[in-house]
Amino acid sequence: MPLVLIVVLPFLGSILAAILPHNARNQESWLAGIIAIVCAGLVIYTAPAVFNGEVLVQNISWLPSMGVNMTFRMDGFAWLFALLVTIMGALVVLYARYYMDPADPVPRFFSFFLAFMGSMLGVVLSGNVIQLVIFWELTSLSSFMLIAYWHHRQDARRGARMALTITAAGGFCLLAGMLMIGHIVGSYELSEILASGNMIRNHPWYIPILVLIALGGLTKSAQFPFHFWLPNAMAAPTPVSAYLHSATMVKAGVFILARFWPVLASTDQWFWIIGGAGMCSLLIGAFAATFQQDMKGVLAYSTISHLGLITLLLGLNSELALIAAIFHMINHATFKASLFMATGIVDHETGTRDMGVLSGLRKAMPITATLAIVAAAAMAGVPLLNGFLSKEMFFSETLFVDQTSYSSYLLPSLAVLASSFSVAYSLRFITQVFFGKPATDLPRKPHDPPHWMLFPSAVLVLLCILIGIFPEQIIGSILRVSATAILGDHLPAYSLAIWHGFNLPLIMSILALIGGISLLYVLKPLFRSYPGQTPVLYHFDGRKSFDAVMNGIDNIAYILLEWFSSKRLQPQVLWIVLITLVVGVLPLLDGNWLYLKQPFSFDPAFALLWIVGGACAIGAAYLAKYNRFRALALSGGAGLITCVTFAWLSAPDLALTQLVVETVTVVLILLGLRWLPRRVIEESQVTPLQAFIRRFRDLAIAICSGLGLSALVYIMLTREKPEGLSAFFLEKALPEGGGNNVVNVILVDFRGFDTYGEISVLGIVAITVYALLRRFRPPQESIHALENRHEIQTIDGNGLTNEHSLPKGILLAPNVLGRLMLPVITLISLYFLLRGHNLPGGGFVGGLIFATGIILQYMLSGIHWVETRSRVRPQYWISIGLLIAGGSSMLAWWVGQPFLSAISWDIYLPVIGKLHLSSVILFDIGVYALVVGATTFMLVALAHQSLRFYRKTPVAEVETNAEASTQLNFSDRVN
Amino acid sequence: MEIIYSLAIGVLAGSGIWLLLRPRTFQVIMGLTLVSYAVNLFIFGMGRLSVGAPPIIESGTVVDVSSYADPVPQALVLTAIVIGFATTALYLVVLLALRGLSNTDHVDGTEYNS
């Protein structure tokens, strides 16, 4: 079936065109031309069926479950447009062959040209509205590439960007509108949508849909208020302007408006939105075109104006107006493309498009001049040309608008006004460029171009004349079949005769002609004194507003980023806390949480405990800024109170763990305290008010969060506990787990895998800490501040050399006691390890106790002394711990049990008696080893930073000799 | 008991969150510690408060589930305490590295003007 072929061939050609070499102008043109002609041929091939009234549909399934299919649908209207696109494409290809400079990279041009042709054909031939939007966006994209063809020019880049932004935004609105329509109708197929006009018109979503589709169509057709991209797009090469910006792409907008005319029209909103936009564009375009200096500028504004005419006709809610609109679409394409080509020829031959410079080219380029004059006359609406006929239909339609009395005079008068301006600018276009004295200061000497370059323009002008003289024969049936496709079989009566009698439209045309000529005389002084400046309107520079809007969007995005996606930590934490607060408050909102469900118990000792605890917490918060040590001590106090709470509330394991962890944490942070800067109250850059507001805000959030959390906890504590897993664990721990301490059994037996993960995390963190500290360089202040510490230590502890086994001075007694304690500590840690299964204890507590013992030695006797004697290499303990734990878990595989199952043996020993051994104890030993290794590793790595500092400063030169003998020992230990 | 417990958690959490929002790294580490106490107490409290009933089963007795404290939150919190210690250590080291690299103890690494 040819429909798919019509759309796909240009895309294939586009890919082929991209591959051809740089300067293959001829091959490229042949390729593009042949494809265009073949497509045109295919379109004509389907003519008999279409003219019979058939609607050709070709369906390709893509995602049937989502209703997404590729549908190609050709009815009369689509046939007309497809013919227009392909034949115009062929003519422009011929023109472009001669227009393009040999130095221009031709493959890029023709490749995008063909891609555009394919997308445009896709738009007109789509039977599925989503597919239509996809092709719509493809036209925007290929047009962007074509406008920016000479990308070394800034105006080309800017124009392309502006065009893409506006048309793509319109395409987005169009997609939204199509989705809504599809939702209402229940299908995205165009045939079904076109049959559901009343359903859509009466739906509450009608106005949003109308606005969205109008936005899509109006942006594409450069209608008010989105018209300013078209003059800026004139930076494209002239073949592009001739094809896209007069005949095809800008027609896509009115195409979609006409296509959806049976669905969305016949309402007041349609009249005001579409008709209003059309009227404004008609007037503004015609007015501005009169004052342009650039030939292409005149044509651009004229296109806006003529498209405004078409849009206005579409907006009039009348079937005859629709027919007039379609007729004008055809006519406008022919004369506008021809005029663009003539402009391009003038530009090509003379080197300039400036109408202030050009003059009297009639003598030098007679054929071009003749063609241009005829086309411009068609544009102005001179009788016997096609423009006159469609203008007549336009005038007669404006006379039949059945609105209030004032608009029945207003509309025709405005139409006449616009037409006079149209006559004015067409006349000016011709007289400025082709008449008058031949110009002498042109960059190149002008002459008529090669015949083949004039051929397309001649064809189009011939069409203008033929349609103007024999409209019914040439275009009558085509017009009829297109109109039938939209309106159905009952077309209103109209006639395409040249002469309808001496009626009001004819008078209006004559008035417009006379008015145009007089306008030109009246405005001549303005042309001379302010060349190129449109009066009144030049204040509203479209490009400036566009740039201002773009900048505004950038600024808003910047502000939003500052607020919501800041690179600073505090805003991010603030957002986290705020959102958590909001989420946490949600269960509290229904208010009935104050009552109790369980008996209320109160213990004054517990209250006293937590008064102290609360004071510690608040004190720590208050002091953390300027008094770090005190804050640390107070937070340690809060931790100890937590530990007592755990013990009080029947959690002995937790109390043990919390106690030891608390101790180690305090030591840890103390080790780091020395590197922080002195906190002095200094002049801040923030105003006191700003600082106060921020603090107040944070305080408020903190208090609210605290209260909220309290409320949540209170609610939970005073409610019935739901059924959980605790019964299972309590009942099964002893018989199946073999242990009395349920918590420990859960940790190393039932949920052993979680514990395995936990110790892996500990190991990873320890190694990370070590790795981070290898690269640690102390800040400048700390080095200087601690220089005199060196002397103090040689007296007391850390200056211990191998000769002195005990320090002198105040650390003597602690050293002796500490060294005596070490075996006791080790014994206690092993005891806790072994008894963990049946009494509070376990691998974690045991390991932490042993680690505390080791760290105690470091604190008392110094790094050198300990490391020359210690055999505890923490990194090995970490790996051995993991291996033991893993190994004990894998032991179960020997007896066919899954990973981490516990196996037990009962052994009878001679003296001791029965021993119940379980692989769980091996797992716990692994945990023990790892906790020892990880904790020691972390704290020792931190402690070593002080040594690292010694090696760097010149003061310690003397000391390093004495330390040299010990350096080897510890350099292979931790560093 | 419940009232005091809830208020205690509230005070710890409030102080912790206040400190979390501050711009100095030491304040943040203190805040994290306090918040972790509060959260540990919270999770532990979900097993409901009971005095004098540790989940240590006497051998040879019939288990009466209601006479013991809930062991599951205790196991969770024990893991949480240990891992909390590890992350505190990690945070401290990051704090020190930042201090060394940027010569300031501001959480963002630079002293801001605002």
Chai-1 contact restraints between the chains, C-beta under 6 A:
chainA,res_idxA,chainB,res_idxB,connection_type,confidence,min_distance_angstrom,max_distance_angstrom,comment,restraint_id
A,R568,B,D108,contact,1.0,0.0,6.0,A-B,restraint_1
A,L569,B,V107,contact,1.0,0.0,6.0,A-B,restraint_2
A,L569,B,D108,contact,1.0,0.0,6.0,A-B,restraint_3
A,V573,B,L20,contact,1.0,0.0,6.0,A-B,restraint_4
A,V573,B,L21,contact,1.0,0.0,6.0,A-B,restraint_5
A,V577,B,I17,contact,1.0,0.0,6.0,A-B,restraint_6
A,S601,B,M1,contact,1.0,0.0,6.0,A-B,restraint_7
A,D603,B,M1,contact,1.0,0.0,6.0,A-B,restraint_8
A,F606,B,I4,contact,1.0,0.0,6.0,A-B,restraint_9
A,A607,B,I4,contact,1.0,0.0,6.0,A-B,restraint_10
A,W610,B,I4,contact,1.0,0.0,6.0,A-B,restraint_11
A,W610,B,A8,contact,1.0,0.0,6.0,A-B,restraint_12
A,G614,B,V11,contact,1.0,0.0,6.0,A-B,restraint_13
A,A617,B,V11,contact,1.0,0.0,6.0,A-B,restraint_14
A,A617,B,L12,contact,1.0,0.0,6.0,A-B,restraint_15
A,A617,B,S15,contact,1.0,0.0,6.0,A-B,restraint_16
A,A617,B,L34,contact,1.0,0.0,6.0,A-B,restraint_17
A,I618,B,S15,contact,1.0,0.0,6.0,A-B,restraint_18
A,A620,B,M30,contact,1.0,0.0,6.0,A-B,restraint_19
A,A621,B,S15,contact,1.0,0.0,6.0,A-B,restraint_20
A,A621,B,W18,contact,1.0,0.0,6.0,A-B,restraint_21
A,A621,B,L19,contact,1.0,0.0,6.0,A-B,restraint_22
A,A624,B,L19,contact,1.0,0.0,6.0,A-B,restraint_23
A,A624,B,Q27,contact,1.0,0.0,6.0,A-B,restraint_24
A,A624,B,M30,contact,1.0,0.0,6.0,A-B,restraint_25
A,R628,B,F26,contact,1.0,0.0,6.0,A-B,restraint_26
A,A631,B,M30,contact,1.0,0.0,6.0,A-B,restraint_27
A,S635,B,M30,contact,1.0,0.0,6.0,A-B,restraint_28
A,S635,B,T33,contact,1.0,0.0,6.0,A-B,restraint_29
A,T642,B,Y37,contact,1.0,0.0,6.0,A-B,restraint_30
A,L649,B,L49,contact,1.0,0.0,6.0,A-B,restraint_31
A,S650,B,S50,contact,1.0,0.0,6.0,A-B,restraint_32
A,S650,B,A53,contact,1.0,0.0,6.0,A-B,restraint_33
A,S650,B,P54,contact,1.0,0.0,6.0,A-B,restraint_34
A,S650,B,A69,contact,1.0,0.0,6.0,A-B,restraint_35
A,A651,B,Q74,contact,1.0,0.0,6.0,A-B,restraint_36
A,P652,B,P54,contact,1.0,0.0,6.0,A-B,restraint_37
A,D653,B,L78,contact,1.0,0.0,6.0,A-B,restraint_38
A,L654,B,Q74,contact,1.0,0.0,6.0,A-B,restraint_39
A,L654,B,V77,contact,1.0,0.0,6.0,A-B,restraint_40
A,L654,B,L78,contact,1.0,0.0,6.0,A-B,restraint_41
A,T657,B,L78,contact,1.0,0.0,6.0,A-B,restraint_42
A,T657,B,I81,contact,1.0,0.0,6.0,A-B,restraint_43
A,Q658,B,I81,contact,1.0,0.0,6.0,A-B,restraint_44
A,V661,B,I81,contact,1.0,0.0,6.0,A-B,restraint_45
A,V661,B,F85,contact,1.0,0.0,6.0,A-B,restraint_46
A,T665,B,F85,contact,1.0,0.0,6.0,A-B,restraint_47
A,T665,B,T88,contact,1.0,0.0,6.0,A-B,restraint_48
A,L668,B,A89,contact,1.0,0.0,6.0,A-B,restraint_49
A,G672,B,L92,contact,1.0,0.0,6.0,A-B,restraint_50
A,G672,B,L96,contact,1.0,0.0,6.0,A-B,restraint_51
A,W675,B,L96,contact,1.0,0.0,6.0,A-B,restraint_52
A,W675,B,R99,contact,1.0,0.0,6.0,A-B,restraint_53
A,L676,B,F26,contact,1.0,0.0,6.0,A-B,restraint_54
A,L676,B,D105,contact,1.0,0.0,6.0,A-B,restraint_55
A,P677,B,D105,contact,1.0,0.0,6.0,A-B,restraint_56
A,Q685,B,N113,contact,1.0,0.0,6.0,A-B,restraint_57
A,D698,B,L21,contact,1.0,0.0,6.0,A-B,restraint_58
A,A702,B,G14,contact,1.0,0.0,6.0,A-B,restraint_59
A,A702,B,I17,contact,1.0,0.0,6.0,A-B,restraint_60
A,A702,B,W18,contact,1.0,0.0,6.0,A-B,restraint_61
A,I703,B,G14,contact,1.0,0.0,6.0,A-B,restraint_62
A,S705,B,I17,contact,1.0,0.0,6.0,A-B,restraint_63
A,G706,B,G10,contact,1.0,0.0,6.0,A-B,restraint_64
A,G706,B,A13,contact,1.0,0.0,6.0,A-B,restraint_65
A,G706,B,G14,contact,1.0,0.0,6.0,A-B,restraint_66
A,L707,B,G10,contact,1.0,0.0,6.0,A-B,restraint_67
A,L709,B,I9,contact,1.0,0.0,6.0,A-B,restraint_68
A,L709,B,G10,contact,1.0,0.0,6.0,A-B,restraint_69
A,L709,B,A13,contact,1.0,0.0,6.0,A-B,restraint_70
A,S710,B,S6,contact,1.0,0.0,6.0,A-B,restraint_71
A,S710,B,L7,contact,1.0,0.0,6.0,A-B,restraint_72
A,S710,B,G10,contact,1.0,0.0,6.0,A-B,restraint_73
A,V713,B,S6,contact,1.0,0.0,6.0,A-B,restraint_74
A,V713,B,I9,contact,1.0,0.0,6.0,A-B,restraint_75
A,V713,B,F42,contact,1.0,0.0,6.0,A-B,restraint_76
A,V713,B,G45,contact,1.0,0.0,6.0,A-B,restraint_77
A,Y714,B,S6,contact,1.0,0.0,6.0,A-B,restraint_78
A,L717,B,E2,contact,1.0,0.0,6.0,A-B,restraint_79
A,T718,B,E2,contact,1.0,0.0,6.0,A-B,restraint_80
A,K721,B,R48,contact,1.0,0.0,6.0,A-B,restraint_81
A,L725,B,V72,contact,1.0,0.0,6.0,A-B,restraint_82
A,S726,B,D70,contact,1.0,0.0,6.0,A-B,restraint_83
A,S726,B,P71,contact,1.0,0.0,6.0,A-B,restraint_84
A,S726,B,V72,contact,1.0,0.0,6.0,A-B,restraint_85
A,A727,B,V65,contact,1.0,0.0,6.0,A-B,restraint_86
A,F729,B,P71,contact,1.0,0.0,6.0,A-B,restraint_87
A,L730,B,V63,contact,1.0,0.0,6.0,A-B,restraint_88
A,L730,B,V65,contact,1.0,0.0,6.0,A-B,restraint_89
A,L730,B,Y68,contact,1.0,0.0,6.0,A-B,restraint_90
A,E731,B,V63,contact,1.0,0.0,6.0,A-B,restraint_91
A,L734,B,I57,contact,1.0,0.0,6.0,A-B,restraint_92
A,N740,B,I56,contact,1.0,0.0,6.0,A-B,restraint_93
A,N740,B,I57,contact,1.0,0.0,6.0,A-B,restraint_94
A,N741,B,I56,contact,1.0,0.0,6.0,A-B,restraint_95
A,V742,B,P55,contact,1.0,0.0,6.0,A-B,restraint_96
A,V742,B,P71,contact,1.0,0.0,6.0,A-B,restraint_97
A,V743,B,P55,contact,1.0,0.0,6.0,A-B,restraint_98
A,V743,B,P71,contact,1.0,0.0,6.0,A-B,restraint_99
A,V743,B,Q74,contact,1.0,0.0,6.0,A-B,restraint_100
A,V743,B,A75,contact,1.0,0.0,6.0,A-B,restraint_101
A,I746,B,P71,contact,1.0,0.0,6.0,A-B,restraint_102
A,I746,B,A75,contact,1.0,0.0,6.0,A-B,restraint_103
A,L747,B,A75,contact,1.0,0.0,6.0,A-B,restraint_104
A,E758,B,T79,contact,1.0,0.0,6.0,A-B,restraint_105
A,V761,B,I83,contact,1.0,0.0,6.0,A-B,restraint_106
A,L762,B,A86,contact,1.0,0.0,6.0,A-B,restraint_107
A,V765,B,A86,contact,1.0,0.0,6.0,A-B,restraint_108
A,V765,B,L90,contact,1.0,0.0,6.0,A-B,restraint_109
A,V769,B,A89,contact,1.0,0.0,6.0,A-B,restraint_110
A,V769,B,V93,contact,1.0,0.0,6.0,A-B,restraint_111
A,L772,B,V93,contact,1.0,0.0,6.0,A-B,restraint_112
A,L772,B,A97,contact,1.0,0.0,6.0,A-B,restraint_113
A,L773,B,V93,contact,1.0,0.0,6.0,A-B,restraint_114
A,F776,B,A97,contact,1.0,0.0,6.0,A-B,restraint_115
A,F776,B,G100,contact,1.0,0.0,6.0,A-B,restraint_116
A,R777,B,G100,contact,1.0,0.0,6.0,A-B,restraint_117
A,P778,B,G100,contact,1.0,0.0,6.0,A-B,restraint_118
A,P779,B,R99,contact,1.0,0.0,6.0,A-B,restraint_119
A,P779,B,G100,contact,1.0,0.0,6.0,A-B,restraint_120
A,P779,B,N103,contact,1.0,0.0,6.0,A-B,restraint_121
A,F844,B,V82,contact,1.0,0.0,6.0,A-B,restraint_122
A,M938,B,A89,contact,1.0,0.0,6.0,A-B,restraint_123
